[in-house]
Amino acid sequence: MRYYIIAGEASGDLHASNLVKSIFKQDNQAVIRGFGGDLMQNEGVQLVKHYRELAFMGFIPVLLNIRTIFRNLSFCQQDITDFKPDVVILIDYPGFNLKIAKFVKLHLKLPVFYYIPPKIWAWKEYRIKAIKKYIDKVFTIFPFETEFYAKHQCEVQYVGNPSVESVHTYQATAPNRSIFIQQNALDDKKIIALLPGSRKQELEACLPIMLQVDFSQFADYQFIVAGTDALPCTLYHTLMKGSNAKIVYGKTYDLLQHAEAAIVTSGTATLETALFNVPQVVCYEAFLSRLVAPFLRMVLKIKYVSLVNIIAQKELVKELLIQDFTPKNTQKELQKLVFDQAYRANILAGYQQLHTELGTTIASDTAAKAMVNYLKKE
């Protein structure tokens, strides 16, 4: 069968690549094409457009790039039409993907699956109307969101969490600490990881604040930034000018495997950090976010923003958002994470409960099998 997959950012590329690998196991005649990244391409996807050309986040960046976004939409619609797939599989990235879903259902009459659906249980719940109308089946990655979609009469299946799978797969062959240190020319000190996000807007807003922490208060530690190959090195060099922090590119999992603590921009990385059992402080800042901060609670449907706290249903890790995300507050929390052993132990105990909640199911295998079986019945 022929599959068209759309992933619009780095995390989507990772999880889509695992799904692609599993689809090939279920359907050895599969032909897979789509939008995504290097990891998808490495697994055999005919890559049409890289997510670097798609990743616009926030009202102003979207507005400034609106023509590019519409060109990408039009190009994608035509490419799907020409490819004639048996199914279109969407990975997160709702602003783009829901428009594609509407086109596919109205004009091509093809099945549409959503793997890693949008977090509309947090905000923009109105999108449920489009999902019910244009998505044939939703494959969820959190138990609580399965209940949400079922409540709205969507055909839904919980398949496990892909981050659990990705971390488990990585750790089976992870390099030891000495190799990691040597390969990346790092000091032989304990590591504090800085994860400022994979989007340009996140990086520019969050990394400068992270780097204003007084490193001298952590003399026995080294601060290492998790860089992504999707963004230019020159951007990191500009933002890190004058800082004593070092950077490694494309090795976030290696970094988390050997980190003692982390400062993490809110997103999938917060869950991955927890799965590596690294105590963390979650932060968030973005262009113009301080202007809209008073209105956020009016649109958010949830008490917490980090996946760790949402799953735990309590503040297991500290969230420093927008006006609370300052160098002083970040340093204060980081000192607790590093030096307060009871505080660390409480977080680590919470992580173990989170592991139990998510289970050990291989998400991509479960999802791929369900998708192929669904299509065979069509």
PAKEMI-134369 format. One line per field, with one value per residue (C-alpha): y, x, z; residue number from 1; residue in one letter. Coordinates in Angstrom, 3 decimals, padded with zeros to 6 digits. Example, Ala and Ser with C-alpha at 12.3 -4.5 7.8 and 13.67 -1.06 7.14 Angstrom:
c2 = [-004.500  -001.060]
c1 = [012.300  013.670]
c3 = [007.800  007.140]
kolro = [1  2]
tiza = [A  S]
This chain:
c2 = [000.000  003.641  005.891  009.680  010.955  014.573  015.577  019.274  019.355  017.440  015.384  014.458  013.330  011.037  009.436  009.213  007.440  004.765  004.430  004.054  001.301  -000.527  -000.045  -001.709  -004.678  -004.978  -004.220  -005.096  -003.694  -000.271  002.871  005.864  009.520  012.738  015.839  015.326  015.121  013.193  010.373  009.616  009.713  007.337  004.822  004.851  007.727  009.619  013.007  015.789  018.742  019.087  020.298  023.136  024.805  024.399  025.258  028.627  029.071  031.978  034.567  037.037  034.481  032.800  036.152  037.113  033.794  033.409  033.257  030.484  028.548  028.783  027.726  024.699  023.797  024.058  022.074  019.353  019.052  018.644  016.172  013.976  014.125  013.066  010.344  008.723  007.180  004.655  006.700  009.989  009.830  013.047  013.568  016.439  019.881  020.692  024.135  022.622  019.041  019.745  021.818  018.900  016.504  018.646  018.710  014.959  014.040  016.531  016.170  012.800  010.754  008.953  007.589  009.960  008.829  011.071  009.596  011.849  014.080  017.769  018.613  020.127  018.936  021.800  024.548  025.143  022.499  023.811  021.775  018.657  019.512  019.209  016.027  014.364  015.435  014.725  012.091  008.422  007.226  008.868  007.012  008.523  008.447  009.354  007.381  010.532  011.928  008.650  009.319  012.868  011.793  008.949  011.420  013.357  010.206  009.916  006.502  006.299  003.825  004.220  002.729  003.604  006.506  006.856  008.655  005.546  003.513  005.977  006.246  002.475  001.819  004.405  003.138  -000.370  000.851  004.141  005.135  005.165  008.439  008.387  007.842  010.652  013.025  012.137  012.286  015.742  017.265  017.904  018.287  015.416  017.182  016.425  017.734  020.176  020.000  023.009  022.110  025.388  023.870  022.940  025.924  029.155  031.288  029.105  029.119  032.883  033.464  030.786  030.176  033.700  033.452  029.987  031.272  034.106  031.615  032.172  029.166  029.927  028.668  025.205  024.900  021.105  021.068  021.900  023.403  021.775  023.031  020.507  021.884  020.700  020.236  021.766  025.249  026.965  026.761  030.497  031.148  029.186  030.872  034.298  033.504  031.817  034.499  035.199  032.143  029.347  026.771  024.212  022.721  019.325  018.965  016.218  014.350  015.293  011.710  011.260  014.446  013.414  009.949  011.510  014.657  015.288  017.991  019.949  023.221  022.308  024.340  023.082  020.431  016.763  017.190  017.507  013.988  012.623  014.199  012.461  009.134  009.540  010.179  013.631  016.144  019.245  022.710  023.488  026.916  028.782  032.155  033.376  036.529  038.832  036.166  038.624  040.742  037.830  036.180  037.691  036.032  032.574  031.211  032.289  029.860  027.078  024.172  022.688  023.621  022.695  022.997  020.395  016.843  015.546  017.496  016.874  013.117  013.251  015.561  017.598  019.883  017.216  019.544  023.322  025.336  028.791  030.353  033.738  036.389  033.765  032.533  034.702  033.894  034.366  031.988  029.452  029.479  029.081  026.027  024.555  024.754  022.679  020.140  019.774  020.107  019.124  015.332  014.971  017.256  015.194  011.940  013.172  014.019  010.693  008.813  010.711  009.750  006.078  006.489  008.202  005.216  002.934  005.154  005.186  001.460  -000.364  -000.914  -000.254  002.573  002.475  -001.298  -001.130  001.833  000.385  -002.940  -001.210  001.063  -001.732  -003.908  -000.985  -000.411  -004.104  -004.022  -001.008]
c1 = [000.000  000.948  001.291  001.681  003.000  003.305  005.505  006.230  009.005  011.940  009.982  007.439  010.257  011.585  008.246  007.261  010.542  009.746  006.226  007.619  009.962  006.986  004.815  007.470  007.410  003.640  003.603  006.798  005.336  004.760  005.675  005.928  006.221  005.775  006.928  009.378  013.072  016.306  015.199  012.152  014.262  016.789  013.987  012.976  010.512  010.519  011.056  009.250  009.908  011.962  010.308  012.863  010.712  007.546  008.442  006.789  005.487  003.588  001.223  003.824  006.168  003.157  001.882  005.274  005.563  001.936  002.745  005.287  002.776  000.100  002.602  003.531  -000.136  -000.837  002.286  001.383  -002.169  -000.957  001.746  -000.766  -003.086  -000.297  001.031  -002.417  -001.838  -004.093  -003.959  -002.659  -001.077  -000.720  001.790  000.868  001.419  -002.332  -002.376  -001.072  -002.272  -005.948  -006.102  -004.582  -007.070  -009.982  -008.635  -007.997  -011.463  -013.395  -011.507  -009.739  -012.053  -009.099  -008.734  -006.912  -005.225  -003.914  -000.961  000.061  -003.021  -003.056  -003.314  -006.781  -007.549  -005.235  -006.468  -008.210  -010.797  -012.852  -010.561  -012.437  -015.078  -012.535  -011.055  -014.472  -015.298  -012.050  -010.133  -011.067  -009.135  -007.101  -004.125  -003.383  -000.199  -001.550  -004.231  -006.057  -006.347  -007.876  -010.744  -011.031  -011.381  -013.714  -015.946  -016.239  -017.265  -014.047  -012.805  -009.758  -007.118  -004.374  -001.185  001.355  003.749  006.394  008.818  008.886  009.768  012.395  014.155  014.084  015.499  018.219  019.288  019.800  022.873  023.693  027.386  028.936  029.830  033.555  032.898  030.327  032.723  035.612  033.673  032.302  035.422  033.651  035.091  035.042  032.476  028.869  026.464  023.584  021.671  020.048  017.235  016.031  013.720  014.010  012.218  014.031  011.526  011.843  015.614  015.903  013.496  014.656  018.373  019.533  017.652  019.071  022.587  022.165  022.190  025.305  027.399  029.921  027.390  027.784  031.557  031.605  029.240  029.405  026.472  025.816  023.281  021.323  021.583  019.515  020.900  017.670  018.876  022.071  025.168  025.667  022.426  023.671  027.068  025.436  023.173  025.953  028.582  030.396  028.955  030.981  028.399  029.269  027.021  026.451  024.367  021.861  022.693  019.920  019.422  023.156  023.127  020.119  021.574  024.497  022.925  022.415  019.767  018.184  016.521  013.936  011.668  008.094  007.228  007.882  011.398  010.002  008.579  011.765  013.815  011.582  011.963  015.742  015.171  016.765  015.362  014.292  012.832  010.434  010.455  008.715  009.127  008.301  008.137  005.399  004.365  004.517  001.886  -000.530  000.270  -002.773  -005.039  -003.461  -005.469  -008.618  -007.891  -005.972  -008.118  -005.462  -003.683  -000.182  001.635  004.411  003.536  005.184  002.829  -000.223  000.292  001.134  -001.874  000.259  003.291  005.965  008.467  008.586  007.165  008.633  006.477  006.821  007.146  008.261  011.018  013.900  017.586  017.081  014.100  015.786  018.965  017.037  015.203  018.331  020.138  017.367  017.551  021.312  021.955  018.718  018.765  015.288  013.874  015.570  014.318  010.721  010.930  012.538  009.809  007.217  008.995  008.641  004.877  004.849  006.653  003.958  001.159  002.498  003.227  005.758  003.798  005.793  003.678  004.856  004.357  000.874  -000.119  001.304  -000.463  -003.776  -003.371  -002.535  -005.397  -007.820  -006.766  -007.018  -010.656  -011.429]
c3 = [000.000  -000.390  002.655  002.888  006.242  007.420  010.362  010.870  013.471  014.962  017.507  014.842  012.556  015.303  016.079  012.411  011.625  014.218  012.824  009.293  010.462  011.994  008.896  006.758  009.160  008.730  004.987  003.137  -000.084  001.463  -000.448  001.880  000.943  002.868  004.736  007.603  008.335  008.044  010.346  008.211  005.077  006.637  007.206  003.543  003.203  -000.090  001.535  -000.309  001.993  005.178  008.385  008.509  005.847  007.947  011.548  012.216  015.764  017.295  015.862  014.548  012.890  011.254  010.007  008.605  006.765  005.706  001.989  002.542  004.648  001.946  -000.710  001.400  001.850  -001.860  -002.719  -000.223  -001.515  -005.091  -004.095  -002.256  -005.258  -007.628  -005.304  -004.905  -001.468  000.241  003.438  004.827  008.296  010.290  013.104  015.496  013.794  013.807  012.182  008.953  009.243  009.897  006.710  004.817  006.443  005.248  001.696  001.622  002.900  000.774  -002.503  -002.471  -000.201  001.400  004.932  007.290  010.515  013.283  015.187  018.093  017.833  018.813  022.499  022.196  025.714  026.772  024.464  021.132  021.957  019.032  016.769  017.871  015.258  012.453  013.913  014.169  010.611  008.764  010.764  010.439  013.477  016.233  017.724  021.129  023.203  026.666  028.543  029.661  026.121  024.946  027.323  025.976  022.339  023.226  025.076  021.824  019.907  017.894  016.825  019.059  020.251  022.850  021.408  024.093  024.256  021.510  023.823  026.041  022.973  021.726  025.094  025.659  022.168  022.663  026.080  024.756  022.866  024.629  024.765  028.227  029.882  029.100  025.398  025.333  027.109  024.829  021.554  022.339  023.925  027.228  030.715  033.160  035.347  036.156  033.526  033.712  030.423  028.788  026.382  024.814  022.205  018.542  017.008  016.203  018.134  021.252  021.075  020.734  023.633  026.086  025.650  026.631  029.924  030.627  030.016  032.531  035.400  037.531  036.546  039.289  041.838  040.279  040.240  039.991  037.007  033.320  031.399  028.024  025.471  023.408  019.881  016.928  013.431  012.120  013.119  011.911  014.089  013.634  015.505  018.522  018.365  018.377  021.314  023.301  022.738  026.009  027.763  029.332  028.285  025.612  022.964  021.349  018.194  017.517  020.733  023.127  024.291  024.878  026.927  029.029  029.569  031.445  032.960  036.673  036.165  033.323  032.373  029.738  027.478  027.739  025.169  024.469  025.864  029.397  029.175  027.614  030.414  032.959  031.163  031.537  035.274  035.165  037.698  035.784  035.867  033.027  031.422  028.654  026.982  023.479  021.408  022.794  025.317  028.203  026.489  026.168  029.528  031.302  028.753  028.735  031.642  029.833  026.985  028.738  029.892  032.154  035.365  034.183  030.852  031.113  030.120  033.291  035.548  033.367  033.567  037.278  037.890  040.297  040.234  040.258  038.548  038.827  035.922  035.286  032.601  030.895  033.624  036.171  033.869  035.059  035.647  039.408  039.627  037.371  039.434  042.680  041.360  039.809  043.137  044.706  041.895  042.264  045.992  047.814  047.882  049.382  046.692  043.967  045.487  045.472  041.773  040.917  042.816  040.804  037.601  038.497  038.859  035.473  033.921  035.306  034.014  030.452  030.303  028.161  024.934  021.743  020.357  016.749  016.431  017.940  015.789  012.564  013.062  013.759  010.723  008.295  009.592  009.222  005.606  004.731  005.821  003.625]
kolro = [1  2  3  4  5  6  7  8  9  10  11  12  13  14  15  16  17  18  19  20  21  22  23  24  25  26  27  28  29  30  31  32  33  34  35  36  37  38  39  40  41  42  43  44  45  46  47  48  49  50  51  52  53  54  55  56  57  58  59  60  61  62  63  64  65  66  67  68  69  70  71  72  73  74  75  76  77  78  79  80  81  82  83  84  85  86  87  88  89  90  91  92  93  94  95  96  97  98  99  100  101  102  103  104  105  106  107  108  109  110  111  112  113  114  115  116  117  118  119  120  121  122  123  124  125  126  127  128  129  130  131  132  133  134  135  136  137  138  139  140  141  142  143  144  145  146  147  148  149  150  151  152  153  154  155  156  157  158  159  160  161  162  163  164  165  166  167  168  169  170  171  172  173  174  175  176  177  178  179  180  181  182  183  184  185  186  187  188  189  190  191  192  193  194  195  196  197  198  199  200  201  202  203  204  205  206  207  208  209  210  211  212  213  214  215  216  217  218  219  220  221  222  223  224  225  226  227  228  229  230  231  232  233  234  235  236  237  238  239  240  241  242  243  244  245  246  247  248  249  250  251  252  253  254  255  256  257  258  259  260  261  262  263  264  265  266  267  268  269  270  271  272  273  274  275  276  277  278  279  280  281  282  283  284  285  286  287  288  289  290  291  292  293  294  295  296  297  298  299  300  301  302  303  304  305  306  307  308  309  310  311  312  313  314  315  316  317  318  319  320  321  322  323  324  325  326  327  328  329  330  331  332  333  334  335  336  337  338  339  340  341  342  343  344  345  346  347  348  349  350  351  352  353  354  355  356  357  358  359  360  361  362  363  364  365  366  367  368  369  370  371  372  373  374  375  376  377  378]
tiza = [M  R  Y  Y  I  I  A  G  E  A  S  G  D  L  H  A  S  N  L  V  K  S  I  F  K  Q  D  N  Q  A  V  I  R  G  F  G  G  D  L  M  Q  N  E  G  V  Q  L  V  K  H  Y  R  E  L  A  F  M  G  F  I  P  V  L  L  N  I  R  T  I  F  R  N  L  S  F  C  Q  Q  D  I  T  D  F  K  P  D  V  V  I  L  I  D  Y  P  G  F  N  L  K  I  A  K  F  V  K  L  H  L  K  L  P  V  F  Y  Y  I  P  P  K  I  W  A  W  K  E  Y  R  I  K  A  I  K  K  Y  I  D  K  V  F  T  I  F  P  F  E  T  E  F  Y  A  K  H  Q  C  E  V  Q  Y  V  G  N  P  S  V  E  S  V  H  T  Y  Q  A  T  A  P  N  R  S  I  F  I  Q  Q  N  A  L  D  D  K  K  I  I  A  L  L  P  G  S  R  K  Q  E  L  E  A  C  L  P  I  M  L  Q  V  D  F  S  Q  F  A  D  Y  Q  F  I  V  A  G  T  D  A  L  P  C  T  L  Y  H  T  L  M  K  G  S  N  A  K  I  V  Y  G  K  T  Y  D  L  L  Q  H  A  E  A  A  I  V  T  S  G  T  A  T  L  E  T  A  L  F  N  V  P  Q  V  V  C  Y  E  A  F  L  S  R  L  V  A  P  F  L  R  M  V  L  K  I  K  Y  V  S  L  V  N  I  I  A  Q  K  E  L  V  K  E  L  L  I  Q  D  F  T  P  K  N  T  Q  K  E  L  Q  K  L  V  F  D  Q  A  Y  R  A  N  I  L  A  G  Y  Q  Q  L  H  T  E  L  G  T  T  I  A  S  D  T  A  A  K  A  M  V  N  Y  L  K  K  E]
